[in-house]
Amino acid sequence: MKNNKIYPWVVVGLLWGVALLNYMDRQMLSTMKDAMQMDITELQSAENFGYLMAAFLWIYGLMSPISGIIADRLNRKWLIVGSLFVWSAVTYLMGIATTFDQVFWLRALMGVSEALYIPAGLSLIADYHSGKSRSLAVGIHMTGLYTGQAVGGFGATVAAAFSWHTTFHWFGIIGIAYALVLMLFLRDKKTEQVPTEKPQPVQKESVGKSLRSLFTNAAFWVILLYFAVPSLPGWATKNWLPTLFSENLDMPMAEAGPLSTITIAVSSFIGVLVGGTLSDKWAQKNLRGRVYTGAIGLGLTIPSLLLLGFGHNVFAIVTAGLLFGIGFGMFDANNMPILCQFVSSRQRATAYGVMNMVGVFAGAFITYLLGTWSDNGDLGLGFAMLAAVVAVALAVQLICLRPKTDNVE
């Protein structure tokens, strides 16, 4: 465990499990709605269920910058352990909820606790991995999120075999047990200092000074735009792709749902691995290698969105889904590594927390907007129009992001 070459990958492996549980636990509610509404009648209302899901997103988004600020100032190991323990306990308690109000407040608490993880986890991976492995390490971690989202989709299957109460109980217990594993094997990485004759005490920047430094960094605003705009099609595919597959292919949802989610999950997995490996090698020869790799990924989503919008046969739609997943995976694997080229290690969790908030709010906006377009029969047009927005963000990124180092200390 103390081997300096092996332990950074142990950290990725440990946090991969946390990432899986993070997305799995939040996804389970949507898949077990039908089973739960038999006992909690308020969930039979689509409005109430939408309110429940939206509340999680708003709380999660608002907490993300706060969680980043906390992660830059506290021991990230214990922040991650505590976050996992709380949301796993919430998952367990969901199994004994009997009223809509109880489910709502538990869901709100899950939004707070889950928001604490991503900025801390990604900044810890970035600190453990140098430029030679940073994008690949982040990419592998991101596959945990994809896997968790897919596994969460089987909540309804487990609930049908046992009960929704038992399903929440056991997934909660698994998370609590895993928090104990992290207590034993995960450790934070301290910032290395150059030895001096007289050790100097580490001075923490005030929150205000740190935020001023971050928000006066012009490159951060470009990265924020570069992150937020692709979040629009990213969330659109999460929430509306099964419906698009069903409508454009005239296919029942029972077939369109698995086809769409499997297509995106498999291709995204490939994308983060390809994008991570390519970026790490390219960055050794050209500091803009990570920017270029992310740009290639983002560029792949543009034709895929047009195909998703206007394609009406299985080959076109599935090809578009595969292209989007690969491109978005390449983009996903390089967000934190690109951030490391422009933002100090003391502010990365805060910066990613702000990015996460903007991305979630963009997702909430596009989910609502595409819902109104879908009611008017224009869902495909909405996907196609997103291609133009992504093209603008891609151009800004390529013009403005010119790193001078691969790792700002």
N, C-alpha and C positions, 0 to 999 in steps of 0.2 A: 504493500500500500504506500510505502514511502518512496518508491522508485519514481524519480522526477519525469521519466519518459512515459511511464505507464499510467500514473495516477491521473493526469489530465483527461485521459480517455475513460478512466473509471468514473470521473465526475460526469462526463457526458452520459455514460450508461446509467448512472444513478438518477440524473435529472431527466433522462428519457422516460423513465418510469413515472416521474412526477408529472411530466408533460402529458403522458397518456391519461393519467388519472384526472388531470385538470380538465381536459376536454371531454372525457368520458362521463364524468359526474355531471357536468353542465348539460350534456346532450341527452341524458337519460330521461329527463322530465318530458321532453317533447315526444319521445318515442313511447312513453308509458301513459300518455294522456288518456287514451281510451280505457285502459284498465282502471286508472285512478278515478275517472269521472263516475264510475258506478258507485263509489263510496263518498266522493266529494262532489255533489251535484253541481256546484258553481262552475266546475271545470267543463261542464257541458256547453257553456257559453263561449263562443269563439272570442267575443270581446274580452271576457275575463281572462281567458288564456293568453290572448295577445298582450293584455295589461301586465300579466305575470312575466312574460318573456321580455317585454320592453323594459320593465323595471330593473331586471337583471342587467341589461345592456347599459342603461343609464348609470346605474350605481357602479358597475364595473368600469365604465369609461371615466366617470368623475374621480374614482379612486386611483386610476392608473398613474397620474402624475404624482399624487401623494405617496403612493407606494414606491415610486422611483426615488423620490427625495429620501424616504426612509431607508431604502436599500443602499443608498450612497453613504449612509451615516451609521448604520448598525451592522452587526455581524450577519452576513447573508445566510450562513448555514442555519442559524436559529430562526431567521425570518422565514426561510423556506420550510423548515420543519414545522414551525407554528402554523404557517398558512395551510400546509397539507393536512395537519391534524384537525384544524378547525373546519375546513370544507368537507373533510371525510366524516367528522362528527355530525355536521349538518346533513350529509347524505344519509347517515344512519337514522337521524331524527326524522327525516322525511318519511321514513317507513312507519312512524307512529303518529304522523299528523292526521288529524281527523276533520279539520276545517280549512276553508280557503285562506283565512287570515293566517293560520299557522304556516301553511305552505308559502304564502307571500313573504312573511318575515324571515323564514328560513332561506328562501331564495335570495332575499336581499342580503342576508349575512353571507351567503355563498358568493355573491358578487363582490363584497368587500374582501373576503379571504382569498378568493382566486386571483383578484387583481394584484395582490401582493407578490405573486410568484414570478410572472414573466420578466419584469425588469430585473429582479434579483437573479433569476436563473441565467438569463442571457448575459448579463454583465459578468457573472462568475465564470461562465464558459469563455467569454472573451478574454478575461484576465489569465485563465489557465492556458489558453492556446495562443501561440505566437502567430505571426503572419503565415507561416508555412502550413498551418492546419486550421486556422480560425474559421474560414468559410465552411469547410467540410464538417467541422465539429458542430457549428451552428445548424448546418443543414441536417445532420443526423438527428440532432435534438428536435428539429421541426417535424421530422417523420413521426415522432412520438405524439405530437398534436394531431396529425392526420390519422394515426392509428387509433387514438383515443376517440376521435369523432366517429370513426367507423365502428369501433367496439360498442360505443354508446348506443348505436343504432340497433343493437341486439337486445337492448333492455326489454323491449316488448316481448321478444322471444322467451327470455328468462322468466318474465312476469307471467306469460301464458303457461309455462311449465310449472311454476310454483305460485307466486303471488307478487304483486307490486311491493307489498310490505317487505317480504323476504329479500327481494332484489335490492332494494335500497339498503337494507340491513347489511347484507354480505358485501356489497361494494364499499359501504362505509367502513366495515371492519377491515377489509383489505387495505384501504388507504391509511387507517390508523396504524396497522401493523407495519406498513411501509415507512411511516414517519419514524418508527422506532429503528428501522434499518438505517435511515439517514442519520439519526442521532449517533450511531456507532461508526459509520464509514465516511460521511461527508464532512469536509472541512473547508473553511473559507480560505482565500488566498490573500495574504497580506501584501501590501505594496512594498516592493523591495526598495531600500534606500542605499545610497552610496555611503560606505563607512566613512566616518569623520573622527577626528581626535576626540571630540566631545559630542555625543549623541544629542540631536536636537529633537525636542518634543514635536509630534505631528500636530499641526494646527488645522482643524476642520474649518472650511469656509462656512460662513453663515448662509442660511437658506436664501436670503435676499441677494447676497453677493453672487452666489452660485447661479441663481436664476437670471440675474442681469448679465452675467458672463455668457450664459447659454443663449439668451434671446438677442444679444447683440452680435452673435456669431452668424454672419450672413449665410454661410454654408449650411447651418442647421435648418434655416428656413427653406432652403432648396431641398434638403433631405426630407423635411416634413411634408412638402408638397409631393415629392417623389414617392413617399410612403402612403400618403393619404389618398391620392388619386387612384392607384391600383386597388386600394381597399374597396372602392366602389364595385368594380367587377368581381373582386374577391368575395365580398359578401353577397353579391347578386347570385353567384354560382352556388354558394352555400344554401341560400334560402329559396331560390327560384329555378335552379337548373332542372330538378325533376319535373316541374310544371312545364318548362320550356320543351323538354324532351317529349313529354306527353302530348303537348299541343302540336308541335311541329311534325311529329312522327305519327300522329293519330294513334297513340299507344296508351293502353290503360296504365294508371299510375302504379299498379302492382308490378309492372314490368319496367316502366320508365324510371322509377325511383332507384332500384338496384343498379340499373344500367348506368345512370348518370353518376351516382356516388362512387361506384367501383371505378368508372373511367377516370374521374378526377383524382381519386385516392391513389391509384396505381401510377398514373402519369406524374403526379406531384412528387411521389416518392422517388421516381426516376430523376425528376428535375432537380431536387435539392442535392442529390448525390453527384449528378453531372455538374451542376452549377457550382457546388462547393469545391470539387476537385479542380475544375477548370480555373476558378477564381484564384485559388491558392497558388497554382503554378504560374498563372499569368502575372499575378502581383509581384512575384519574385523578379520578373523581367521588366515590368512596367507598372508604376504605381497606380495607373488608371485601370489596371486589369480588372479590379473588382467592379469598378464603375461600368466598364465595358461588358462584363459578364452579366451584371444586373440589367443592363440595357438590352442585351440580346434576349434575355428572358422576357423582359417587358415588351420587346418588339414582337415576340412570338404570340403574345396575347391579342395583338391588334387584328391580324387576319382571322384568328380563332373567334373573336367576338363577332366579326362580320359573318362568318360561317354559321355561328350559333344563331344569329339573328335572321338570316335569310335561307339557311339550308333546310331542306324538307325531305331528305332521305337519310337512312341510317348511316351510310358511309360518310356523308358530309358532316352530320351532327356528331358522330362518335370521333371522327378525325379532329373536329374542332375542339371537342372536350379533351382529347389527348394532348393536342397542341397547347391548349390553355393550361392544363395541369403541369406540363413540362416547363413552360415559360414562367408560370407563377412560382413554381418550385425553385427555379434558378433565381428569381427575384427575391423570394423569401430567404434563401440561404445567405444572401449578401447584404441584408439590411443592417444588421449589427456590425459586421466587418467594415462596411462603408462608413458607418457612424464613428467607428474607432479611428478612422483616418482624419476626422475633423473635430471630434469632441474628446476632451480629457477623460481619463479613466475615472476621475473623481465625480464626473457628471453623467456618465453613460446611462446609469439606471434611471436617473431623472429624465434625461433626454428621451429614452425609449418609452418611459411612462407617458410623456406628453404625446409621442407618436402613437402609442397604443390608444390613448383617449381619442385623438383625432380620427384614427382608423375606425374605431368602434362607432363613433358618432356618424361618420360617413356611411358606415354599414346600416345604421338605423335609418338614415335618410333615404338611401337607395332602396332599401327593403320596402319602405312605405311608398316611394315614388313608383317603383315597378309594380306594386300592387294595384295602384290606380290605373297604370297603363294596361295591366293584364285584364282588368275589368272592361277596358275599351277594346280589347283584342290586339293591343300593340306591344305585347311583351317582347317579341322578337326584335321589333324596331328599337326598343329601349336598349337591348343588349348591343345591337349594332352601333347605336349612337355613342355608347361608352368607348368604342374604339377611338373616336376622335379626341375625347378627353385624355385618354391614355397617351396618345401620340404627342399631345402638347407637353405632358409631364416628362415624357421621354426626351423631347428636344431640350427642355430646360435643364434636365439632368446632364446631358452630354455637353451642353454649352458651359454650364456653370461649375460643375464639380471637378476640380483639379487639385487632387491631394498632393501635399509636399512630403508626407510621411505615411507609413502604413499603420502607425500606432502613436497617437498623441498621448503623452504621459500626463 
